[in-house]
C-alpha cells in the first residue's frame, strides 16, 4: 500500500467519524425540540430576539437620521420621518382613519337609543 492510499483511507475514516458525530448531534437536537415545552421556550426566545432587534434597528436609524435632518438637501424627507417615529404618528401620505366610519360632530343629532335614525 503506498503512502497516498494510506492518507486517503485515514481521511475517509476521519470524515466518517465526523459524519457520525454530526448525525448524533442532529438527532439530539431533534429530540430536544420535540417537546411542547422546548418549542414554547424557543418561540419565546425568537420573539424576544425579534423585538430587541427591531428596537435596536429603529434606535440606530433615528440616531443616524437626526443629523441628516439639518441638511437642506434631505431635510424635507428626513424630518417628517423622524417626527413620525418619535411621535408614533403615521408617515405623510398614510391615512390612520382609512376604513373607519366617520365620526359624528357635536352639531349633528345623535341616533335614537333604539338604533333608529331620525
Helices and strands as residue ranges (DSSP letters): H 3-32, H 36-68, H 75-87
